[in-house]
């Protein structure tokens, strides 16, 4: 094997990926590993080929370590109160009345425990320091998992840090151990963090100090959400994560200084490596730092022993080591961006540099690297952030040199922090440089041609993207394929392209997504040609904006930036709180409602928007798409009922499916509408989240639904849905689907009927396709057309070669 770690890391990563989606028994995997090893030994003795067996062994190794990394030991104590002893590992956040810490648990009920970490949320004014030993009691909980496909998964994020549980307590429940001094390791970590924060705070403005803290400590929490989003939209998020850029600048600076001082190369290398590994330890070894440090160590050592350096194999070795340390690093965004960026630099940069031939100066080299990284990271940027910024390349070209200089100056400020005059001088220069960076950044951000929103691509789209890039840059050489294989591929692509083109043109579908917005409603109706949203979700209490956190991001993931209609069933906060945000962020053609609120902020937003407001009443009919109709059942034009009972009630009718949307109506309105539904329905959106004031026997007997869907929040204070109501549905053998148990619930309607697909079943994710968007289908179709044209050219070339070979004209 010329690149052994490249070959071995791929099956290892595939094995880990499989265990994320499939629960596989560890003992069964152990048995398979044992059989594979025995087979390998037998082959070695017999002198047979071992390569395929070795690949299988590492695939099984990935399955084994991935399955064992799914759970933590502290999960055995979930939902029960115990006494804990732990050491504060990291301060994630500290406000006046709330703090968040990473705590390594050493004892549970006075029994020694391995140092598994938890996230401890503390309400109150208590301020804990890194390294302090604390005593507390409480109940461990599982972190919240995303219940809508494609959205932020807090549980998975913590699992990438080997954290499986969280706890929330009051500060009076914590007792801090009184010790004279902290353990050595924690002491130097705490001192370093305090040194960095205090040095920058003393000598820089608050905004610039926070930026330098974020860059040096790898903690984006020092920046505000808006500022962080601006850097991400501009394609500059990587400068805020401690990565190869930081390590390269620091190690290069140290090595250069030591070389100019006449220090021997061996001592120079040892000192440089010691510095970057110490720095990694002090900031907690994020995956990007581990990757950088491993690769720099291999590079420096290869120079010392005069051996060739294989960058791809070194990158693969770094990934191999990191996945052995923590298999769930594979799902860490920093890990993915770090390896994808480095891979792009190694493979794409030299090829891009040829575009600029015969020019090959520093500017061309930097530009080539930036273009390579931007191409390589494009799928990640789009999938996670749903943004493409056409100014990201010039932004990186202008900002990175400034940040590089700022890193060097910041490093010198930390090293010489005890020399006051020098630190003040360096701080003044750094302040000027960062102000200049801010001006450039704001100028770029304010450009009229800036950020484009785009849907999250499917896995097949990402794979096709990279295949096309690899073919364009001749990383995958199609000329090396056998001619019969080329002909087979060409024929397959032709058939696949024609089949998909026929499907895209002729398929008709309707999807209804009951988005999990907690205690509220938000229902997306997707047809082949239009998108509608019924209610936005919202929170009745607190400042949490459901539309900002869930509804809008979910729509963006699907590539929905305009709505043909926004239906508001009624104007309670849990149904309409997101209206102002959606009006700002989306192009909405119509807003449909049964009435408009008086003297309300939402009314002002509606009236000042470009959307046309339409009042609907019973017997109105809307055609949503071909063969898809929405009949308005309720309310009447004049109604003295309360807001809930004035909810918009509508019946969605397709060729073979009937679905009743009910808003928050209660028994009074249910009684009035029961005679307006002339035949049984297929699916009922359960009224008022399953309240005992709704879902009367009369309504259920009249509508006779086969399935019922309840949009309801977990552990809500109203105890929705009512056990009494659940009993009514069960007595009539109606299948019940609940967003609090199942997350998002998707209804797919086609010519054969309908299918209901919950995102979660028994707490496990289902393989729900995030996209069904026309845009994504177009991308795939264009990709097929590209490969089809390429295939036709290959066939033509092959035929010509055959003619030349046999002398045919």
C-alpha positions in Angstrom: 0.0 0.0 0.0 1.6 3.3 -1.1 -0.7 5.3 1.2 -1.6 2.9 3.9 -3.5 5.2 6.3 -5.5 6.7 3.4 -6.7 3.2 2.5 -7.4 2.1 6.1 -9.1 5.3 7.3 -11.8 5.2 4.7 -13.4 1.9 5.9 -12.9 3.0 9.5 -14.9 6.1 8.9 -17.6 4.2 7.0 -18.0 1.8 9.9 -18.5 4.7 12.3 -21.0 6.3 10.0 -23.0 3.1 9.8 -23.3 2.8 13.6 -24.7 6.4 13.8 -27.7 5.3 11.8 -27.9 1.6 12.8 -27.8 0.1 16.3 -25.5 -2.9 16.1 -24.7 -5.2 19.0 -21.1 -4.9 20.2 -20.7 -8.6 20.9 -21.8 -9.4 17.4 -19.2 -7.0 16.0 -16.5 -8.5 18.3 -17.4 -11.9 16.8 -17.0 -10.6 13.3 -13.7 -9.0 14.1 -12.4 -12.3 15.6 -13.5 -14.2 12.5 -11.8 -11.6 10.2 -8.6 -11.7 12.2 -8.5 -15.5 12.1 -9.1 -15.4 8.3 -6.3 -12.9 8.0 -3.9 -15.2 9.9 -4.9 -18.2 7.8 -4.2 -16.2 4.7 -0.8 -15.1 5.9 0.1 -18.7 6.6 -1.2 -19.8 3.2 0.4 -16.9 1.4 -2.9 -15.6 0.0 -4.0 -12.0 -0.6 -4.8 -10.0 2.5 -5.8 -6.5 1.3 -9.6 -7.1 1.2 -9.6 -8.8 4.6 -7.6 -5.9 6.1 -10.2 -3.4 4.7 -13.0 -5.5 6.2 -11.2 -5.6 9.6 -10.9 -1.8 9.7 -14.6 -1.5 8.6 -15.5 -3.8 11.5 -13.2 -1.8 13.8 -15.1 1.4 12.8 -18.4 -0.4 13.6 -17.0 -1.5 17.0 -15.6 1.8 18.2 -18.6 3.7 16.7 -21.2 1.5 18.6 -19.3 1.8 21.8 -19.1 5.6 21.5 -22.9 5.9 21.2 -23.5 5.7 25.0 -21.8 7.0 28.1 -21.6 5.4 31.6 -23.4 8.3 33.2 -26.5 7.5 31.1 -27.3 4.8 33.6 -28.2 7.6 36.1 -30.6 9.5 33.9 -33.7 11.0 35.5 -32.7 9.9 39.1 -31.4 12.2 41.8 -27.8 11.4 43.0 -25.0 13.1 44.7 -22.0 14.0 42.4 -18.4 15.2 42.8 -16.7 16.7 39.8 -14.0 19.0 38.6 -14.7 22.1 36.5 -13.1 21.5 33.1 -14.3 24.5 31.2 -16.3 27.6 31.6 -18.7 27.8 28.6 -20.6 30.8 29.7 -20.9 33.1 32.6 -23.6 35.8 32.9 -24.9 37.6 35.9 -27.7 35.1 36.7 -26.7 32.1 34.6 -23.6 30.0 34.0 -22.7 26.9 32.0 -19.8 24.6 32.7 -18.2 21.4 31.5 -17.7 19.2 34.6 -15.7 15.9 34.8 -17.5 13.6 37.2 -15.2 11.8 39.6 -17.8 10.3 42.1 -21.4 9.3 42.0 -23.0 8.7 45.4 -19.5 8.5 46.9 -18.5 5.7 44.4 -15.4 6.4 42.3 -16.3 7.1 38.6 -14.3 7.6 35.5 -14.0 11.2 34.5 -16.9 11.4 32.1 -18.0 14.9 31.4 -21.4 16.6 31.7 -22.7 20.0 30.9 -23.8 21.7 34.1 -26.3 24.6 33.8 -26.3 26.8 36.9 -28.9 29.4 37.7 -27.7 32.1 40.0 -24.7 34.3 40.6 -22.1 31.6 41.5 -18.9 31.9 39.5 -16.9 28.7 39.3 -13.3 28.5 38.1 -11.5 25.9 36.0 -10.0 23.2 38.3 -12.4 23.7 41.2 -13.8 20.5 42.8 -17.5 20.9 43.4 -20.2 18.8 45.2 -23.7 18.9 44.0 -26.9 16.8 43.6 -29.5 16.6 40.9 -30.9 14.6 38.0 -29.0 14.0 34.8 -30.9 14.5 31.6 -30.2 13.6 28.0 -29.3 16.6 25.9 -32.0 17.8 23.4 -31.8 16.1 20.0 -33.1 17.8 16.9 -36.6 16.7 16.2 -36.8 18.2 12.7 -34.5 16.8 10.0 -31.5 18.9 9.1 -31.6 21.3 12.1 -29.1 21.7 14.8 -28.5 18.6 16.9 -27.3 19.6 20.3 -27.0 16.0 21.5 -24.8 15.0 18.6 -22.7 18.1 19.1 -22.0 17.1 22.7 -21.3 13.5 21.7 -18.5 14.8 19.5 -17.0 16.1 22.8 -17.7 12.8 24.6 -20.5 14.4 26.6 -23.7 12.4 26.9 -25.7 14.1 29.7 -26.6 17.5 31.1 -27.9 18.8 34.4 -29.6 22.0 35.4 -29.5 23.2 39.1 -29.6 26.3 41.3 -26.3 27.7 42.6 -27.3 27.0 46.2 -27.1 23.2 45.3 -23.4 23.5 44.8 -20.6 23.3 47.4 -17.1 24.3 46.3 -14.2 22.4 47.8 -11.9 24.7 49.7 -8.3 24.0 48.6 -5.2 26.3 48.7 -4.3 25.7 45.1 -5.6 23.9 42.0 -4.1 20.8 40.4 -1.1 21.7 38.2 -2.8 21.0 34.8 -5.9 23.0 35.7 -3.9 25.7 37.2 -1.8 26.5 34.1 -5.0 26.3 31.9 -6.8 28.7 34.2 -3.8 31.1 34.3 -3.4 31.0 30.5 -7.0 31.8 29.8 -7.0 34.6 32.4 -3.8 35.9 30.9 -5.2 36.0 27.4 -8.5 37.6 28.4 -7.0 40.2 30.7 -4.2 41.2 28.3 -6.6 41.8 25.4 -9.2 43.4 27.6 -6.7 45.9 29.0 -5.2 47.0 25.7 -7.9 46.7 23.1 -11.4 48.0 22.6 -14.2 45.6 23.7 -15.1 44.5 20.2 -11.5 43.9 19.2 -10.6 42.2 22.5 -13.5 39.8 22.1 -12.4 39.0 18.5 -8.9 38.2 19.7 -10.2 36.1 22.6 -12.3 34.1 20.1 -9.4 33.6 17.7 -6.8 32.6 20.4 -9.0 30.5 22.6 -11.2 29.0 19.9 -14.4 30.1 21.7 -16.9 31.8 19.4 -19.0 32.5 22.5 -17.0 35.7 23.0 -18.7 37.1 19.9 -22.4 38.1 19.5 -24.7 35.9 17.4 -25.0 38.6 14.7 -21.3 39.1 14.4 -20.7 35.3 14.3 -23.3 34.9 11.6 -21.7 37.7 9.6 -18.4 36.0 9.6 -20.0 32.7 8.5 -22.0 34.4 5.7 -18.8 35.9 4.4 -17.0 32.5 4.4 -14.6 33.6 7.1 -15.8 31.4 10.0 -12.6 29.4 9.8 -10.5 32.3 11.2 -12.6 32.1 14.4 -11.8 28.4 14.9 -8.3 27.6 16.1 -7.0 25.6 13.1 -4.0 25.0 10.8 -3.9 28.7 9.9 -3.2 29.6 13.5 -0.8 26.7 14.1 1.0 27.4 10.9 1.4 31.1 11.7 2.6 30.5 15.3 4.9 27.6 14.4 6.3 29.5 11.4 7.0 32.6 13.5 8.7 30.7 16.3 10.8 28.6 13.9 11.8 31.7 12.0 12.8 33.6 15.2 14.8 30.7 16.5 16.5 30.1 13.2 17.6 33.8 13.0 18.9 33.5 16.6 21.2 30.7 15.4 19.4 27.9 17.3 20.3 24.4 15.9 17.5 22.9 13.8 16.9 20.0 16.1 16.4 22.3 19.1 14.3 24.6 16.9 12.0 21.8 15.9 11.7 20.5 19.5 10.9 24.0 20.8 8.4 24.7 18.1 6.6 21.4 18.5 6.6 21.8 22.3 4.9 25.2 21.9 2.1 24.1 19.6 1.3 21.0 21.6 1.3 23.1 24.9 -1.0 25.6 23.2 -3.3 22.8 22.1 -3.4 21.4 25.6 -4.2 24.9 27.1 -7.2 25.4 24.9 -8.5 21.8 25.2 -7.3 20.2 22.0 -10.2 20.9 19.6 -10.1 18.5 16.6 -8.7 21.0 14.2 -5.8 21.7 16.5 -5.1 17.9 16.9 -5.1 17.5 13.2 -2.8 20.4 12.7 -0.4 19.4 15.4 -0.1 15.8 14.2 0.6 16.9 10.6 3.1 19.6 11.7 4.9 17.0 13.9 5.2 14.5 11.0 6.4 17.3 8.7 9.1 18.6 11.1 10.3 15.1 12.0 10.5 14.1 8.4 12.7 17.1 7.8 14.9 16.1 10.7 15.4 12.5 9.4 15.5 13.6 5.8 12.5 11.4 4.7 9.9 12.5 2.1 6.7 14.0 3.5 3.5 12.5 2.1 0.8 15.1 3.0 -2.2 13.0 2.0 -1.0 10.0 4.1 -0.2 12.4 7.0 -3.6 13.9 6.8 -5.1 10.3 6.7 -3.0 9.3 9.7 -4.2 12.4 11.6 -7.8 11.4 10.8 -7.2 7.8 11.8 -5.8 8.9 15.2 -8.6 11.3 15.9 -11.3 8.8 15.1 -9.6 6.3 17.4 -9.6 8.9 20.2 -13.3 9.8 19.6 -15.2 8.2 16.7 -17.9 10.9 16.9 -15.3 13.5 15.9 -16.5 12.4 12.4 -19.7 14.5 13.0 -17.9 17.5 14.5 -18.2 20.6 12.2 -14.7 21.8 13.1 -13.3 18.3 12.3 -15.1 18.2 8.9 -14.1 21.8 7.9 -10.5 21.3 9.0 -9.9 18.0 7.1 -11.9 19.2 4.0 -10.0 22.4 3.8 -6.6 20.7 4.2 -7.5 18.1 1.7 -8.6 20.8 -0.8 -5.3 22.7 -0.3 -3.3 19.6 -0.9 -5.2 18.3 -4.0 -6.7 21.4 -5.6 -4.2 24.2 -5.0 -1.4 22.9 -7.3 -3.9 22.3 -10.1 -5.4 25.8 -9.7 -2.0 27.3 -9.7 -1.6 26.0 -13.3 -4.5 28.2 -14.3 -2.3 31.3 -13.7 0.7 30.0 -15.5 3.3 31.5 -16.2 2.6 33.7 -13.1 3.6 32.1 -9.8 4.2 34.8 -7.2 3.0 34.9 -3.5 -0.3 36.5 -4.5 -1.0 33.7 -7.0 -0.1 31.1 -4.5 -2.4 32.6 -1.9 -5.2 33.1 -4.3 -4.9 29.5 -5.5 -5.1 28.1 -2.0 -8.1 30.3 -1.1 -9.9 29.2 -4.3 -9.1 25.6 -3.6 -10.4 25.8 0.0 -13.6 27.6 -1.1 -14.3 24.9 -3.7 -13.6 22.1 -1.2 -15.7 23.7 1.5 -18.6 24.7 -0.7 -20.9 21.7 0.2 -20.2 22.2 3.9 -20.9 25.9 3.7 -24.2 25.3 1.9 -25.3 22.3 3.9 -24.7 23.8 7.4 -25.2 27.6 6.8 -27.4 27.7 3.6 -25.4 30.6 2.3 -23.0 31.3 -0.6 -21.1 34.5 -0.7 -19.6 35.4 -4.0 -17.2 37.8 -2.2 -15.8 35.1 0.0 -12.6 34.7 -2.2 -11.7 38.4 -2.1 -12.7 38.6 1.5 -10.3 35.8 2.4 -7.6 37.3 0.2 -7.9 40.6 2.1 -8.8 39.5 5.6 -6.4 36.5 6.1 -3.2 38.5 5.8 -4.5 41.0 8.3 -5.6 38.3 10.8 -2.2 36.6 10.3 -0.4 39.7 11.4 -2.9 40.2 14.2 -2.2 36.6 15.4 1.6 37.3 15.5 1.1 40.6 17.4 -1.4 38.9 19.8 1.1 36.1 20.4 3.8 38.6 21.2 1.5 40.5 23.6 0.9 37.3 25.5 4.6 36.3 25.6 5.7 39.8 26.7 2.7 40.7 28.8 4.9 41.4 31.8 6.7 44.2 29.9 4.1 47.0 30.1 5.5 49.5 27.6 6.0 46.9 24.9 2.6 45.4 25.5 1.0 48.9 25.2 2.9 49.5 22.0 1.9 46.2 20.5 -1.7 46.7 21.6 -1.9 50.0 19.9 -0.6 48.6 16.7 -3.0 45.6 17.0 -5.9 47.9 17.7 -5.2 49.9 14.5 -4.9 46.7 12.4 -8.1 45.2 13.7 -10.0 48.5 13.1 -8.7 48.4 9.5 -9.9 44.7 9.3 -13.3 45.8 10.6 -13.6 48.6 7.9 -12.8 46.1 5.1 -15.1 43.5 6.5 -18.0 46.0 6.8 -17.3 47.3 3.3 -17.5 43.8 1.9 -20.6 43.0 4.0 -22.4 46.0 2.7 -21.8 45.3 -1.0 -25.0 45.0 -2.9 -23.9 41.7 -4.5 -23.3 39.6 -1.4 -24.9 36.5 0.1 -27.1 34.1 -1.8 -29.3 31.6 0.1 -29.4 28.0 -1.0 -31.0 24.8 0.2 -29.1 22.1 2.0 -28.1 19.6 -0.7 -28.8 15.9 -0.4 -26.0 13.4 0.0 -26.3 12.3 -3.7 -25.8 16.0 -4.7 -22.7 16.3 -2.6 -21.2 13.1 -4.0 -21.9 14.2 -7.5 -20.4 17.6 -6.8 -17.1 16.1 -5.6 -17.0 13.6 -8.5 -17.4 16.4 -11.0 -14.7 18.5 -9.2 -12.3 15.5 -9.2 -13.0 14.8 -12.9 -12.5 18.5 -13.8 -9.2 18.6 -11.9 -8.1 15.2 -13.2 -7.9 13.7 -9.8 -10.2 11.0 -11.1 -8.8 10.1 -14.6 -11.6 8.7 -16.7 -9.0 7.9 -19.4 -7.6 5.1 -17.3 -10.9 3.2 -17.3 -11.3 0.1 -19.5 -13.3 0.8 -22.7 -16.0 -1.9 -21.9 -16.5 -0.3 -18.5 -16.7 3.2 -20.0 -19.4 2.0 -22.4 -21.3 0.4 -19.6 -21.1 3.6 -17.5 -22.2 5.7 -20.5 -25.3 3.4 -21.2 -26.2 3.5 -17.5 -26.0 7.3 -17.3 -28.1 7.7 -20.5 -30.8 5.5 -19.1 -30.6 7.1 -15.6 -30.8 10.6 -17.1 -33.8 9.8 -19.3 -35.6 8.0 -16.4 -35.0 10.9 -14.0 -36.0 13.5 -16.6 -39.2 11.7 -17.2 -39.9 11.4 -13.4 -39.1 15.1 -12.8 -41.5 16.2 -15.5 -44.4 13.9 -14.9 -44.4 13.2 -11.1 -47.1 14.9 -9.0 -46.8 15.0 -5.3 -48.1 16.8 -2.2 -46.2 16.8 1.1 -47.5 18.1 4.4 -44.8 18.7 7.0 -46.1 19.0 10.6 -43.0 20.8 11.9 -42.1 20.2 15.6 -42.3 23.7 17.0 -43.1 22.6 20.6 -46.4 23.8 22.0 -47.7 25.4 18.9 -48.5 24.8 15.2 -46.6 25.2 12.0 -47.5 23.1 9.0 -45.8 23.3 5.6 -47.8 22.3 2.5 -45.6 21.5 -0.5 -47.0 20.8 -3.9 -45.0 20.4 -7.1 -45.4 24.0 -8.0 -46.1 25.9 -4.8 -45.3 26.2 -1.1 -47.7 27.2 1.7 -47.3 27.6 5.4 -50.1 27.2 7.9 -49.1 29.0 11.1 -45.6 29.9 12.2 -45.2 28.5 15.7 -44.4 30.6 18.6 -43.8 30.7 22.4 -46.4 31.9 24.8 -43.7 32.6 27.4 -40.3 34.1 27.4 -38.2 35.6 24.6 -37.6 32.3 22.7 -38.5 32.9 19.1 -39.6 29.6 17.6 -39.7 30.9 14.1 -36.1 32.1 14.3 -34.8 28.8 15.9 -36.9 26.3 14.0 -39.4 27.4 11.4 -37.3 29.7 9.2 -34.1 27.4 9.4 -36.2 24.4 8.4 -37.7 26.3 5.4 -34.2 27.4 4.4 -32.9 23.8 4.6 -35.5 22.9 2.0 -34.7 25.9 -0.2 -37.9 27.7 0.5 -37.3 31.5 0.3 -40.8 32.4 -0.9 -44.3 31.3 0.0 -47.3 31.4 -2.2 -49.4 31.8 0.9 -49.1 32.1 4.6 -52.2 30.9 6.5 -52.8 32.2 10.1 -55.5 30.1 11.7 -55.8 32.6 14.6 -53.6 35.1 16.3 -52.5 33.4 19.5 -48.7 33.6 20.0 -48.1 29.9 19.6 -49.5 30.1 16.0 -48.4 33.5 14.7 -45.4 34.8 16.7 -43.1 34.3 13.7 -45.1 36.4 11.2 -42.9 39.5 11.5 -39.7 37.5 11.0 -41.0 35.5 8.0 -42.3 38.7 6.4 -38.8 40.1 6.7 -36.9 37.0 5.5 -39.3 35.5 2.9 -41.1 36.7 -0.2 -44.7 36.0 0.8 -47.4 36.5 -1.9 -50.6 36.2 0.3 -51.5 36.1 3.9 -54.7 34.3 4.5 -56.7 34.5 7.8 -60.3 34.5 9.1 -59.9 37.9 10.7 -57.2 40.4 11.6 -56.2 41.5 15.1 -56.9 45.0 16.2 -54.1 47.3 17.5 -51.5 44.6 17.2 -47.8 44.7 16.2 -48.4 41.7 13.9 -51.2 43.7 12.1 -48.8 46.5 11.5 -46.2 44.1 10.0 -48.9 42.6 7.7 -50.1 46.0 6.5 -46.6 47.3 5.9 -45.5 44.2 4.0 -45.7 43.5 0.3 -47.9 40.5 1.0 -51.6 40.8 0.1 -53.9 40.1 3.0 -57.0 38.0 2.3 -59.9 37.3 4.7 -61.3 33.8 4.3 -64.8 32.6 5.4 -66.8 29.4 5.2 -67.5 28.1 1.7 -64.5 29.9 0.2 -62.3 27.6 -2.0 -58.7 27.9 -2.9 -56.9 25.9 -5.6 -53.4 25.3 -4.3 -52.2 23.4 -7.3 -53.4 21.1 -10.1 -56.0 18.8 -8.5 -55.3 20.1 -5.0 -58.0 22.2 -3.4 -58.5 23.8 0.0 -62.1 24.3 1.1 -62.7 26.7 4.0 -65.1 25.1 6.5 -65.1 27.8 9.2 -65.5 30.5 10.5 -68.5 32.4 9.4 -68.2 36.0 8.3 -69.6 37.3 11.6 -68.7 35.4 14.8 -68.8 36.4 18.4 -66.8 33.4 19.5 -63.4 33.7 21.2 -60.1 33.5 19.2 -59.7 29.7 19.5 -63.2 29.1 18.1 -62.7 31.6 15.3 -59.7 29.5 14.1 -59.5 28.9 10.4 -60.7 25.4 9.6 -60.0 24.0 6.2 -60.2 20.7 4.3 -57.3 19.8 1.9 -58.6 17.6 -0.9 -56.5 15.8 -3.4 -57.6 13.1 -5.9 -57.5 10.4 -3.2 -56.8 12.0 0.2 -58.7 14.4 2.5 -57.0 16.2 5.4 -58.8 18.5 7.9 -56.8 21.4 9.5 -58.5 22.6 12.6 -56.4 25.3 14.4 -57.4 25.5 18.0 -61.2 25.1 17.7 -63.0 23.8 20.8 -66.4 22.0 21.3 -68.5 25.1 20.4 -67.0 25.4 16.9 -66.7 21.6 16.5 -70.5 21.4 17.0 -71.1 24.0 14.3 -68.8 22.5 11.6 -69.7 18.8 12.0 -72.5 19.0 9.5 -70.3 20.8 6.9 -68.1 17.7 6.4 -70.0 15.5 4.0 -67.9 12.4 4.1 -65.2 10.8 6.2 -61.7 12.2 6.1 -58.3 10.4 6.0 -56.2 12.6 8.4 -57.3 15.0 11.2 -55.0 17.6 12.6 -56.1 17.2 16.2 -57.7 20.5 17.5 -56.0 22.6 20.2 -53.1 20.3 20.7 -55.3 17.6 22.2 -57.0 19.7 24.9 -59.9 18.2 26.7 -62.1 21.1 25.4 -61.7 19.7 21.9 -62.0 16.5 19.9 -65.6 15.8 20.9 -67.3 12.5 20.1 -69.5 14.3 17.6 -66.5 15.6 15.6 -64.8 12.2 15.6 -67.9 10.3 14.7 -68.6 12.7 11.8 -65.1 12.9 10.3 -64.1 9.3 11.0 -60.4 9.9 10.4 -58.0 7.0 9.9 -55.1 8.9 11.3 -54.7 11.9 13.7 -51.7 14.2 14.1 -51.2 16.2 17.3 -48.8 19.1 17.3 -47.8 19.5 21.0 -44.9 20.4 23.1 -42.9 18.0 25.4 -43.8 18.2 29.1 -46.0 21.2 28.5 -47.7 22.9 31.4 -51.2 22.3 30.0 -50.7 18.5 30.1 -51.7 18.3 26.5 -52.8 16.0 25.0 -55.4 15.1 27.5 -55.6 11.3 28.4 -59.3 11.6 28.0 -58.9 12.8 24.4 -56.3 10.1 23.6 -58.8 7.6 24.8 -61.5 8.9 22.4 -59.2 8.4 19.5 -58.0 4.9 20.6 -61.6 3.8 21.2 -62.3 4.5 17.5 -59.1 2.8 16.4 -57.6 6.0 15.0 -53.9 6.0 14.6 -52.2 8.8 16.7 -49.1 10.6 15.7 -47.6 13.2 18.1 -44.8 15.7 17.5 -43.7 15.5 21.1 -42.9 11.8 20.7 -42.1 11.6 17.0 -40.7 15.1 16.0 -41.6 16.3 12.6 -44.3 14.3 10.9 -44.4 14.2 7.1 -47.4 13.2 5.1 -46.6 12.2 1.5 -49.6 12.1 -0.9 -49.4 10.7 -4.4 -51.5 8.8 -6.9 -51.4 5.7 -4.8 -52.7 7.3 -1.6 -50.7 8.7 1.3 -48.0 7.7 3.7 -47.2 9.2 7.2 -43.5 9.2 8.1 -42.5 10.4 11.6 -38.9 11.6 12.0 -38.5 9.7 15.3 -39.8 6.2 16.1 -39.1 5.0 19.6 -36.6 7.9 19.9 -34.6 6.7 16.9 -34.2 8.8 13.7 -35.8 7.5 10.5 -34.3 7.9 7.1 -36.4 10.8 6.2 -35.4 12.6 3.0 -34.9 16.2 3.9 -35.5 17.4 0.4 -38.2 16.9 -2.1 -37.6 20.3 -3.6 -37.7 21.1 -7.3 -34.4 23.0 -6.9 -32.6 20.0 -5.7 -34.0 17.8 -8.4 -32.8 20.4 -11.0 -29.3 20.2 -9.5 -29.3 16.4 -9.8 -30.7 16.6 -13.3 -28.1 19.1 -14.4 -25.4 16.9 -12.9 -26.8 13.9 -14.8 -26.8 16.0 -18.0 -23.2 17.0 -17.3 -22.1 13.4 -16.9 -24.2 12.4 -19.9 -22.5 14.9 -22.2 -19.1 13.7 -20.8 -20.1 10.1 -21.4 -21.2 10.8 -25.0 -17.8 12.4 -25.6 -16.1 9.4 -24.2 -18.2 7.1 -26.4 -17.3 9.1 -29.4 -13.6 9.1 -28.6 -13.8 5.3 -28.0 -15.5 4.7 -31.4 -12.9 6.8 -33.2 -10.1 4.9 -31.5 -11.8 1.7 -32.6 -12.1 3.0 -36.2 -8.4 3.9 -36.2 -7.5 0.5 -34.8 -9.3 -1.5 -37.4 -8.7 1.0 -40.3 -12.4 1.9 -40.6 -13.3 5.2 -42.2 
